[in-house]
Amino acid sequence: MTSKKFPVLVTGGAGYIGSHAVLALQDAGWPVVVVDNLVTGFRSAVPYGAPFYETDVGDGETVRIILRAHNIGAIMHFAGSVVVPESVENPLKYYDNNTARSRVLIEAAVTEGVPHFVFSSTAAVYGEPEASRVSEESPTRPINPYGMSKLMTEAMLRDVTAAHDLNHCILRYFNVAGADPQGRAGQSTTGATHLIKVAVEAALGKRSHVAIFGDDFDTRDGTGVRDYIHVSDLVAAHVLALEALVEKPAVSMTLNCGYGRGYSVLEVLDAVDRVSGGQIERRQEPRRSGDPGELISENAHVLATLPWQPRHQNIDEIVSHALDWERRPALAPVS
Ligand code: UFG
C-alpha cells in the first residue's frame, strides 16, 4: 500500500457509485474533494468530511481553480449519464455529458499537472459480444450511444496519456448494484431503470410490478444475463487502482470490473423474492432497444493486476443490501 496520500477529486461524488467511492477513499485514508452538478446526485449523499462544489465538470475554469486550491493529485471521474435506453433516445446528451465534458475535465487535469486519472467506463463498450465472456482484449463495438460515448473518452485518455505526464486506469463496470453494507450509502436515483433497484422498489410496494424486457434472447431462460457486481467491491477496485497508478507512474491500465458469472433477469427476480419474502408481480414486455442478451466479464486481468479480493459476490447479499437501503426513510436534504 502506498504511503503518499494526496487529495483526490471525485467527480459525481453525490451520485450512487461516486458516493461509495468517496467513503472507500476516506476509509483508506485519502482526503477527498467532491464536484457534482446535482442533476442526478444528492447533496445529502456526499459523505461527511469531503469539501463539496456544486460544479459541472464541463466548467473547466472552475474545475481548474478547484484542482489548484486543493492541490489535487488524482481525479476519479464518475460524473456522467448512465441509462442505456435514454442514450438511444437522446444520443447528443450522452456525447455531451460523457464525452465532451470529460474532454474538458481531462484538459484541466493536463493543464494543472494532475498526474493520475481513474475513469468510470462500462461493459457497454463491448456491445453484443461474440463470446459469452468478454475480456479487455475483446473487440469494442458498442451497440448504443452510451457505450460509444464512454469508449470515445477512453480513446481520449489513452492519447492524452501518451502525449502528457499522466497515467490512467480505465475501469469497465459490469452491472453495479447493492449498497454499502454499513448502510452509509446506497442508490437514491429517482426514476431508476436498473433492474435490481427497480425490483427492490417493487418488493417494497413503491412500484406495482417489474417489466421483463425480452424473453427471446439466446440465454438459458431467454431473459437478459448480466454480471452483477456489488458497489462496495467495485469501489474497492478503484482505491487499489489509484494505489497502483501512484506506485507505477509509467503504467496505465484498462480493467474489467465484474465477477465473471451472470444472472438472468428471472434469477435476479427470484433472488429478490427470496430475500424479501414476497412475490413481485412480473410482466413480460418486448426487448428494450440497445440491450445485448448476455454480458459477462472475464476478470482474470483485474485479479492479476490489483490485489483485489471481491467480498460480496453472492446475489442474495447484493439484493439484501439494496433492499436494506431501499427500506430506509428518505434523508432530509442538506443545503
Ligand atoms: N431489465 C428488465 N426490467 C427492468 C430493467 C432491466 O428486464 O425493469 C433487464 C434488461 O433488459 C437487462 C437487465 O435487466 O437484460 C439489466 O438491465 P439494467 O437496465 O439494469 O442494466 P443494463 O445492462 O442495461 O446497463 C447497465 C449499466 C451500464 C453498463 C451495463 C453493463 O447501466 O452502465 O449495465 O452490462 F454498461
Boltz pocket constraint, residues with backbone or C-beta under 6 A from the ligand:
constraints:
  - pocket:
      binder: B
      contacts: [[A, 82], [A, 83], [A, 84], [A, 122], [A, 123], [A, 124], [A, 125], [A, 173], [A, 174], [A, 175], [A, 176], [A, 193], [A, 194], [A, 195], [A, 196], [A, 198], [A, 210], [A, 211], [A, 212], [A, 213], [A, 214], [A, 223], [A, 224], [A, 225], [A, 226], [A, 227], [A, 265], [A, 288], [A, 291], [A, 292], [A, 293], [A, 295]]
      max_distance: 6.0
